[in-house]
C-alpha cells in the first residue's frame, strides 16, 4: 500500500469471472495469499467490491468489539479476585497496548499471505481470549499464580490484536485500492465504533446474561466467526482449496474447543471456586458489582457456621456476627432513633438489631447491589439469621450508590449506621472520604449520631486512624473504639457526632434490648487502645487524595 495508489480503482472483472474452486484460484486473478516477492496489497482481486468491503469492515467491527471485551474481562476479573482495581486496570492496559505495538510490527511478514494469516490469528485469538478468564480463574484457585498468568495472557492477547490491523488493512486494499489516509480513516472509524459497542455490551449484556467465564467464551466464538467471514465469504475464490479447507477446519476446531468449554464452564467454575473456600459453598453468584459467595459448614457439636464473602473477603460468620453488629448498632441508638439510616449492610443483620427497638419508626437501607438485598430477603438461611428484617413494614430498601444517593437525599435522620466493606478499591474509598461525610452532614441534626465500621486497628492501624481523622476533618467529633470478633480478630468502629467539639459518649440506652456481647463495662474498656495501636499521624482521605486506599492496600497485603 502506497500513498500514490489510485483513490478508487475497482477490481478487474476478468480476474474474477470463473466460479470454479481449483487449487490455483479462479481465472487470472492473483491469489489473496500472494507469492513471495509480490506487492503485499496486490492488485484488487474481488469482483463485488461493495459487498466484500462491507463484510470486511464488519469483520473489523467484530474484531474491535472482541478485543475490548477481552481487555475489560481481564481487568474485571483482576478486580474481583485481587482487588486494587486501579493497579489491575493499569497493568492490563499497559501490557496489552505495548503488546499490540509489537504485534503490529510482527505482522509485517504475514502481509504476503494475509487471508491465511488473518484466519490463523483470529483462530488463535479466539482460543486464547475465549479461554483467558477460565485459565486465569484456575490459576488463581489452584496455582496461586494469578498475576504472572494475567501478564502472560494480556501479552499474548495484545500481540494477536496488534497483528489484526496490518492484515485487515492489506485485505481492504485487495478489495479496492485507496489512498492511504482514506483507508486508515475508514478502518479506524469502524474499529472505534466496534470498541464502543464491545465496551457497552460487556457490562450491560455479557456479564448479566452469561457471566465472566461464559461471556469470554461467547466472545471467542464471535472472534472465530470473523475469521470465517474473511475466508469463506470474501476471498473464497482467491484462496486455494487446500488452504481454505485447512483454515476452516482449524476455525471449526477452535469453535469446538470453545463450545466444549462452554458446556463444562459451570462445573469448572464451581470446582475452582470451592477450592478457594474451606467450607461447602451453598450459594454463589457474580453480579454487576461483585462476587457473592455463601458457605455453610456442618457441625455435630454446635450450630452450623454460615459465612458471607464479597469478592473473597469475609463479611460475617454466623457464629460471632452478633458481636460485630451489636457494636455497630446499639451505641449509635442510645439517643434519638425514630428515623434511622443504614448505608451498606445489605445482609440485613445491622437492620435486625435496629428493628429490636419498638420506637424506631422508619428505617432507610441504602445498598448498592440489588442481588445482595434480594439474597438477604429470599435465601432461607440468611433470612433466618437476619430475622426477616428486610420485610419489616418500617423498612424502605433503596438500591443505589450511597454517595450519589446522599447528593439528592431529603429529610434528616436521628441515627446513621455505616456498614461498608473495607475501602480496598477506588469505588469504596470514596465512601470513606471527607466529601462523603460532608454530604452525610446534610441529612443530620445536631443530636444525630453516626457509627462507622472502620476496619482493624491491629491489622490495619493506619487505615483505622485515617478513617477517624477523615471523619474529624469533615467537622465531626469522634469516639473511636475496638472490640474482639473472633472470625475477624480485633475490629474497630468510630462513633461520631456532627457540628460539635465534644466526643459523643459511648454508652447503651437504658431501654436497650438484651444483648449477648455488649454491656457498659465492655464499652468502657473498648475505648482503651494498647500503646502500639493508639492514634497515629495519618492523612485524611479525600476524593483527590484517597489516603485510606493507600493505607489499606499496604497494610493488608501481608495478611
Residue pairs with C-beta under 8 A, 6 or more apart in sequence:
1 40
1 41
1 169
1 170
1 173
1 180
1 183
2 180
3 179
3 180
3 181
5 41
5 173
5 177
5 178
5 179
5 180
6 177
7 177
7 178
7 179
7 182
8 176
8 177
8 178
9 44
9 176
9 177
10 44
10 49
10 176
11 44
11 45
11 46
11 47
11 49
11 175
11 176
12 29
12 43
12 44
13 47
14 27
14 28
15 27
15 28
15 29
15 30
15 43
15 45
16 26
16 27
16 29
16 45
16 46
16 47
16 237
17 26
17 27
17 47
18 26
18 27
18 237
19 26
19 237
20 26
21 236
21 237
21 241
22 241
23 240
23 241
23 242
24 31
24 240
25 31
25 237
25 238
25 239
25 240
26 237
26 238
29 45
29 237
29 238
30 38
30 42
30 43
30 45
30 238
31 45
31 238
31 239
31 240
32 42
32 45
32 114
32 115
32 171
32 174
32 235
32 238
32 239
33 112
33 113
33 114
33 115
33 116
33 239
33 240
33 243
34 40
34 42
34 112
34 113
35 112
36 112
38 112
40 111
40 112
40 114
40 170
41 111
41 170
41 173
41 174
41 177
42 173
42 174
43 177
44 173
44 174
44 175
44 176
44 177
45 174
45 175
45 235
45 238
46 52
46 174
46 175
46 176
46 234
46 235
46 238
47 237
49 175
49 176
52 175
52 234
53 172
53 175
53 176
55 229
55 230
55 233
55 234
56 168
56 171
56 172
56 175
56 229
56 230
56 234
57 172
57 186
57 187
57 190
58 229
59 168
59 226
59 229
59 230
60 168
60 187
60 190
60 191
60 194
61 190
61 191
61 193
61 194
61 197
62 194
62 222
62 223
62 225
62 226
62 229
63 122
63 161
63 164
63 168
63 191
63 194
63 223
63 226
64 190
64 191
64 192
64 193
64 194
64 195
64 198
65 194
65 195
65 197
65 198
65 201
65 219
65 222
66 125
66 126
66 129
66 198
66 219
66 220
66 222
66 223
66 226
67 129
67 157
67 161
67 164
67 195
67 198
68 194
68 195
68 198
68 199
68 202
69 198
69 199
69 201
69 202
69 206
69 215
69 216
69 219
70 129
70 132
70 157
70 161
70 216
70 219
71 92
71 93
71 96
71 157
72 198
72 199
72 202
72 203
73 132
73 133
73 202
73 212
73 215
73 216
73 219
74 92
74 96
74 132
74 133
74 136
74 150
74 153
74 154
74 157
75 85
75 88
75 89
75 92
75 93
76 202
76 207
76 212
77 133
77 136
77 137
77 150
77 212
78 85
78 88
78 89
78 91
78 92
78 146
78 150
79 85
79 88
79 89
79 311
79 425
80 212
80 286
80 290
80 291
80 311
80 312
81 137
81 140
81 146
81 311
81 312
82 88
82 146
82 147
83 311
83 424
83 425
83 553
84 424
84 425
84 553
85 425
85 426
85 427
86 426
91 147
91 150
91 151
91 154
92 150
92 154
95 151
95 154
95 155
95 158
96 154
96 155
96 157
96 158
96 161
97 158
98 158
99 154
99 155
99 156
99 157
99 158
99 159
99 161
99 162
100 158
100 159
100 161
100 162
101 162
102 158
102 159
102 162
103 158
103 159
103 160
103 161
103 162
103 163
104 162
104 163
104 165
104 166
106 159
106 162
106 163
107 117
107 121
107 162
107 163
107 164
107 166
107 167
108 166
110 117
110 121
110 163
110 166
110 167
111 117
111 166
111 167
111 170
114 167
114 170
114 171
114 174
115 171
115 230
115 231
115 235
115 238
115 239
115 243
115 247
116 239
116 243
116 247
117 163
117 167
118 164
118 167
118 168
118 171
118 227
118 230
119 227
119 228
119 230
119 231
119 247
119 250
119 251
120 227
120 247
120 250
121 160
121 163
121 164
121 167
121 227
122 164
122 223
122 224
122 226
122 227
122 230
122 251
123 224
123 227
123 247
123 250
123 251
123 254
124 160
125 157
125 160
125 161
125 164
125 223
126 220
126 221
126 222
126 223
126 224
126 227
126 251
126 254
126 255
126 258
127 220
127 254
127 257
127 258
128 153
128 156
128 157
128 160
129 157
129 160
129 216
129 219
129 220
129 223
130 216
130 217
130 218
130 219
130 220
130 221
130 223
130 258
130 261
131 216
131 217
131 220
131 257
131 258
131 261
132 153
132 157
132 216
133 212
133 213
133 215
133 216
134 213
134 216
134 217
134 261
134 265
134 268
135 149
135 153
136 146
136 149
136 150
136 153
137 212
137 213
137 269
137 272
138 268
138 272
139 145
139 146
139 149
140 146
140 272
140 276
141 272
141 273
141 275
141 276
142 272
142 275
143 149
165 187
165 191
168 187
169 183
169 184
169 187
171 230
171 234
171 235
172 178
172 183
172 186
172 187
173 183
174 235
174 238
175 234
178 186
202 215
203 288
206 215
206 218
206 219
207 215
207 286
207 288
208 288
209 215
210 217
210 218
211 269
211 286
212 286
213 265
213 268
213 269
214 262
214 265
217 258
217 261
217 262
217 265
218 262
220 254
220 258
221 255
221 258
221 259
224 251
224 254
224 255
224 258
227 247
227 251
228 248
228 251
231 239
231 244
231 247
231 248
231 251
232 244
232 248
236 244
239 247
261 268
270 281
270 284
273 281
273 284
273 293
274 280
274 281
276 312
277 293
277 295
277 309
278 295
278 297
279 295
279 296
279 297
279 305
279 307
280 295
280 296
280 297
280 298
281 293
281 294
281 295
282 294
282 295
282 296
282 306
282 381
283 292
283 293
283 294
283 375
283 379
284 291
284 292
284 293
284 294
285 291
285 292
285 371
285 375
286 292
287 369
287 371
287 372
288 369
289 368
289 369
289 371
290 310
290 311
290 369
291 309
291 310
291 311
291 312
292 308
292 309
292 310
292 369
292 371
292 372
292 375
293 308
293 309
293 310
293 312
294 306
294 307
294 308
294 309
294 375
294 379
294 381
294 382
295 306
295 307
295 309
296 304
296 305
296 306
296 307
296 381
297 304
297 305
298 304
299 305
302 319
303 318
303 319
304 318
305 317
305 318
305 319
306 317
306 318
306 381
306 382
306 385
307 314
307 315
307 316
307 317
307 318
307 487
308 314
308 315
308 316
308 347
308 382
309 315
310 421
313 421
313 422
313 424
314 487
314 488
315 347
315 421
316 324
316 325
316 347
316 349
316 487
317 486
317 487
318 385
319 486
319 487
320 485
320 486
320 487
321 349
321 385
321 485
321 487
322 516
322 517
323 483
323 484
323 485
323 486
323 516
323 517
324 453
324 483
324 485
324 488
324 491
325 349
325 350
325 352
325 353
326 353
326 515
326 516
326 517
326 518
327 481
327 483
327 491
327 493
327 517
327 518
327 526
328 350
328 353
328 417
328 419
328 451
328 453
328 493
329 350
329 353
329 354
329 417
329 451
330 353
330 508
330 509
330 512
330 515
330 518
331 449
331 451
331 495
331 506
331 507
331 508
331 518
331 523
332 415
332 416
332 417
332 449
332 450
332 451
332 495
333 340
333 354
333 357
333 360
333 415
333 449
333 509
333 512
334 449
334 505
334 507
334 508
334 509
334 512
335 414
335 415
335 447
335 449
335 509
336 414
336 415
336 445
336 447
336 448
337 354
337 357
337 359
337 360
337 414
337 415
338 359
338 360
338 361
338 362
338 414
339 361
339 362
339 363
339 364
339 411
339 412
339 413
339 414
339 415
340 354
340 360
340 362
340 363
340 364
340 413
340 414
340 415
340 416
340 417
341 363
341 364
341 366
341 413
341 415
341 416
341 417
341 443
342 350
342 351
342 354
342 363
342 364
342 365
342 366
342 416
342 417
342 418
342 419
343 366
343 402
343 416
343 417
343 418
343 419
343 420
343 431
344 366
344 367
344 402
344 418
344 419
344 420
344 421
345 351
345 365
345 367
345 417
345 419
346 365
346 367
346 368
346 369
346 372
346 373
346 376
347 372
347 375
347 376
347 382
347 386
348 373
348 376
348 377
348 382
348 383
348 386
348 387
348 389
348 390
349 385
349 386
349 389
350 417
350 419
351 363
351 365
351 386
351 389
351 390
351 392
351 395
352 386
352 387
352 389
354 360
354 363
354 417
355 363
355 387
355 389
355 392
355 394
355 395
356 513
357 511
357 513
360 394
361 394
362 394
362 396
363 392
363 394
363 395
363 396
364 395
364 396
364 398
364 413
365 373
365 390
365 395
365 396
365 397
365 398
366 398
366 400
366 402
366 405
367 373
367 397
367 398
367 399
368 399
368 400
368 401
368 402
369 399
370 399
373 390
373 397
373 399
375 382
376 382
376 383
376 386
376 389
376 390
377 383
377 388
377 390
377 391
389 395
390 397
398 405
402 420
402 431
402 436
403 430
403 431
403 436
403 439
406 436
406 439
406 440
406 442
406 443
407 439
409 442
409 443
411 443
412 443
412 444
412 445
412 448
413 443
413 444
413 448
414 445
414 447
414 448
414 449
415 448
415 449
415 450
415 451
416 440
416 443
416 444
416 448
416 449
416 450
416 451
417 451
418 431
418 450
418 451
418 452
418 453
419 453
420 428
420 431
420 432
420 453
421 428
422 428
422 455
422 460
422 463
422 552
422 556
423 429
423 431
423 432
423 463
423 467
423 541
423 546
423 548
423 549
423 552
424 549
424 552
424 553
424 556
425 549
426 546
426 549
429 541
429 546
429 548
429 549
430 436
430 543
430 546
432 467
432 470
432 541
432 548
433 470
433 541
433 542
433 543
433 546
433 548
434 470
434 473
434 474
434 540
434 541
434 542
435 542
435 543
437 470
437 471
437 474
437 475
437 476
438 474
438 475
440 450
440 474
441 474
441 475
441 476
441 498
441 499
444 450
444 498
446 498
446 499
446 500
448 497
448 498
449 495
449 496
449 497
449 504
450 471
450 476
450 495
450 496
450 497
450 498
451 493
451 494
451 495
451 496
452 467
452 471
452 493
452 494
452 496
453 491
453 493
454 463
454 464
454 467
454 468
454 480
454 492
454 493
454 494
455 463
455 464
455 467
455 491
455 492
455 552
456 463
456 464
456 488
456 489
456 490
456 491
456 492
457 464
457 465
457 480
457 482
457 490
457 491
457 492
457 529
457 533
458 482
458 489
458 490
458 533
459 489
459 490
459 555
459 556
459 559
460 551
460 552
460 555
460 556
461 533
461 536
461 555
462 536
462 538
462 551
462 554
462 555
463 548
463 551
463 552
463 555
464 480
464 492
465 480
465 535
465 536
465 538
466 538
466 539
466 540
466 541
466 547
466 548
466 551
467 494
467 541
467 548
468 478
468 480
468 494
468 535
469 538
469 539
469 540
470 540
470 541
470 542
470 548
471 478
471 494
471 496
472 478
472 540
473 540
475 498
475 499
476 496
476 497
476 498
477 496
477 497
477 500
477 501
477 502
477 503
477 504
478 494
478 495
478 496
478 497
478 503
478 504
479 494
479 495
479 496
479 503
479 504
479 505
479 506
479 527
480 492
480 493
480 494
480 495
480 527
480 529
480 535
481 492
481 493
481 494
481 495
481 506
481 523
481 526
481 527
482 490
482 491
482 492
482 493
482 526
482 529
482 533
483 490
483 491
483 492
483 493
483 517
483 522
483 526
484 490
484 491
485 491
495 504
495 506
496 504
497 503
497 504
506 523
506 524
506 526
506 527
507 520
507 523
508 515
508 518
508 519
508 520
508 523
529 535
538 547
538 551
539 545
539 547
540 547
541 547
541 548
541 549
